[in-house]
């Protein structure tokens, strides 16, 4: 019996959330038809495209793209977040621990975890971010001297 690669299993799980609503028909978009928007909750430079919001739980799935060197400072979410890198690289910082996630890799960040991220790919980064409930972002308090 062959095992499904973890990244494919994560993508399939995210897709299943989309189809769980039941009454909505399939949505298919070509890359050129994706509508990128500036985010009011992220520092300028990042763009997003909302893929899906569950009407009952308000869990969301979004495509996010960030230019090279873009930094999202230390923050946390009140929901679990799954990040699947589609293009480029992301540098995730969990305090002193730093992890680089390349195209095809993913990270699962439990709710309440404080982390920062940087688009480290040559041409920036594009990724799928899925939250287990409504999106929110709380900036971390800066360390006191």
MOBELFEN-V856014 format. One record per residue. N is the residue number from 1. RES is the residue in three letters. SS is DSSP state (~ for helix, > for strand, _ for the rest). NEAR is the number of other C-alpha atoms within 12 Angstrom. D_FIRST is the distance of its C-alpha to the first C-alpha in Angstrom with 1 decimal. Layout:
[[N & RES & SS & NEAR & D_FIRST] [N & RES & SS & NEAR & D_FIRST]]
This chain:
[[1 & UNK & _ & 3 & 0.0] [2 & UNK & _ & 4 & 3.8] [3 & UNK & _ & 8 & 6.6] [4 & UNK & _ & 11 & 9.6] [5 & UNK & _ & 13 & 12.7] [6 & UNK & ~ & 16 & 15.2] [7 & UNK & ~ & 25 & 17.9] [8 & UNK & ~ & 18 & 16.1] [9 & UNK & ~ & 17 & 15.3] [10 & UNK & ~ & 26 & 18.9] [11 & UNK & ~ & 28 & 20.2] [12 & UNK & ~ & 16 & 18.5] [13 & UNK & ~ & 19 & 20.0] [14 & UNK & ~ & 30 & 23.3] [15 & UNK & ~ & 22 & 23.2] [16 & UNK & ~ & 18 & 22.6] [17 & UNK & ~ & 27 & 25.7] [18 & UNK & ~ & 28 & 27.6] [19 & UNK & ~ & 19 & 26.8] [20 & UNK & _ & 20 & 27.4] [21 & UNK & _ & 19 & 31.1] [22 & UNK & _ & 12 & 30.9] [23 & UNK & _ & 10 & 34.3] [24 & UNK & _ & 13 & 34.1] [25 & UNK & _ & 10 & 33.0] [26 & UNK & _ & 15 & 30.6] [27 & UNK & _ & 13 & 32.1] [28 & UNK & _ & 10 & 31.6] [29 & UNK & _ & 11 & 33.6] [30 & UNK & _ & 8 & 33.9] [31 & UNK & ~ & 10 & 34.3] [32 & UNK & ~ & 8 & 38.0] [33 & UNK & ~ & 10 & 38.4] [34 & UNK & _ & 19 & 37.2] [35 & UNK & _ & 18 & 40.3] [36 & UNK & _ & 21 & 40.5] [37 & UNK & > & 20 & 42.9] [38 & UNK & > & 19 & 44.6] [39 & UNK & _ & 19 & 43.6] [40 & UNK & _ & 13 & 46.4] [41 & UNK & _ & 18 & 44.5] [42 & UNK & _ & 25 & 43.5] [43 & UNK & _ & 17 & 45.9] [44 & UNK & _ & 17 & 47.1] [45 & UNK & _ & 24 & 44.9] [46 & UNK & _ & 29 & 41.5] [47 & UNK & > & 28 & 40.6] [48 & UNK & > & 28 & 38.1] [49 & UNK & > & 27 & 36.9] [50 & UNK & > & 27 & 36.0] [51 & UNK & > & 28 & 32.9] [52 & UNK & > & 33 & 32.8] [53 & UNK & > & 26 & 34.7] [54 & UNK & _ & 27 & 33.7] [55 & UNK & _ & 17 & 37.0] [56 & UNK & _ & 14 & 36.5] [57 & UNK & _ & 17 & 35.3] [58 & UNK & _ & 21 & 36.4] [59 & UNK & _ & 30 & 33.1] [60 & UNK & > & 32 & 33.1] [61 & UNK & > & 34 & 30.9] [62 & UNK & > & 34 & 32.9] [63 & UNK & > & 33 & 32.7] [64 & UNK & > & 36 & 34.9] [65 & UNK & > & 41 & 36.4] [66 & UNK & > & 38 & 38.7] [67 & UNK & _ & 27 & 40.8] [68 & UNK & _ & 24 & 40.6] [69 & UNK & _ & 22 & 42.0] [70 & UNK & _ & 29 & 41.9] [71 & UNK & > & 27 & 41.9] [72 & UNK & > & 31 & 41.1] [73 & UNK & > & 25 & 42.9] [74 & UNK & > & 25 & 41.7] [75 & UNK & > & 28 & 40.8] [76 & UNK & > & 28 & 38.7] [77 & UNK & _ & 27 & 37.4] [78 & UNK & _ & 22 & 37.6] [79 & UNK & _ & 27 & 34.1] [80 & UNK & _ & 27 & 30.7] [81 & UNK & > & 34 & 30.0] [82 & UNK & > & 31 & 26.9] [83 & UNK & > & 38 & 27.6] [84 & UNK & > & 39 & 25.4] [85 & UNK & > & 38 & 27.2] [86 & UNK & > & 27 & 27.4] [87 & UNK & > & 29 & 30.1] [88 & UNK & > & 29 & 32.0] [89 & UNK & > & 34 & 31.7] [90 & UNK & > & 42 & 32.7] [91 & UNK & > & 33 & 34.2] [92 & UNK & > & 32 & 33.8] [93 & UNK & > & 26 & 36.3] [94 & UNK & > & 24 & 35.9] [95 & UNK & _ & 17 & 39.3] [96 & UNK & _ & 11 & 39.2] [97 & UNK & > & 13 & 35.5] [98 & UNK & > & 15 & 34.6] [99 & UNK & > & 21 & 31.2] [100 & UNK & > & 25 & 30.8] [101 & UNK & > & 30 & 28.0] [102 & UNK & > & 27 & 27.6] [103 & UNK & _ & 26 & 26.3] [104 & UNK & _ & 26 & 22.7] [105 & UNK & _ & 29 & 23.1] [106 & UNK & > & 33 & 23.8] [107 & UNK & > & 32 & 25.8] [108 & UNK & > & 25 & 26.0] [109 & UNK & > & 28 & 29.6] [110 & UNK & _ & 20 & 30.6] [111 & UNK & _ & 23 & 33.9] [112 & UNK & _ & 20 & 37.0] [113 & UNK & _ & 24 & 35.6] [114 & UNK & _ & 30 & 38.3] [115 & UNK & > & 33 & 37.1] [116 & UNK & > & 30 & 38.5] [117 & UNK & > & 35 & 36.8] [118 & UNK & > & 32 & 38.0] [119 & UNK & > & 35 & 37.0] [120 & UNK & _ & 29 & 36.6] [121 & UNK & _ & 27 & 35.4] [122 & UNK & _ & 19 & 37.9] [123 & UNK & _ & 17 & 38.2] [124 & UNK & _ & 30 & 37.5] [125 & UNK & > & 38 & 34.3] [126 & UNK & > & 38 & 32.7] [127 & UNK & > & 36 & 30.2] [128 & UNK & > & 38 & 28.9] [129 & UNK & > & 35 & 30.3] [130 & UNK & > & 43 & 29.2] [131 & UNK & > & 36 & 31.2] [132 & UNK & _ & 30 & 30.5] [133 & UNK & _ & 25 & 34.1] [134 & UNK & _ & 24 & 37.2] [135 & UNK & _ & 28 & 37.7] [136 & UNK & _ & 24 & 40.3] [137 & UNK & _ & 27 & 41.1] [138 & UNK & > & 22 & 43.4] [139 & UNK & > & 21 & 44.7] [140 & UNK & _ & 20 & 44.8] [141 & UNK & _ & 12 & 48.3] [142 & UNK & _ & 10 & 49.5] [143 & UNK & _ & 7 & 50.0] [144 & UNK & _ & 5 & 53.6] [145 & UNK & _ & 3 & 55.6]]
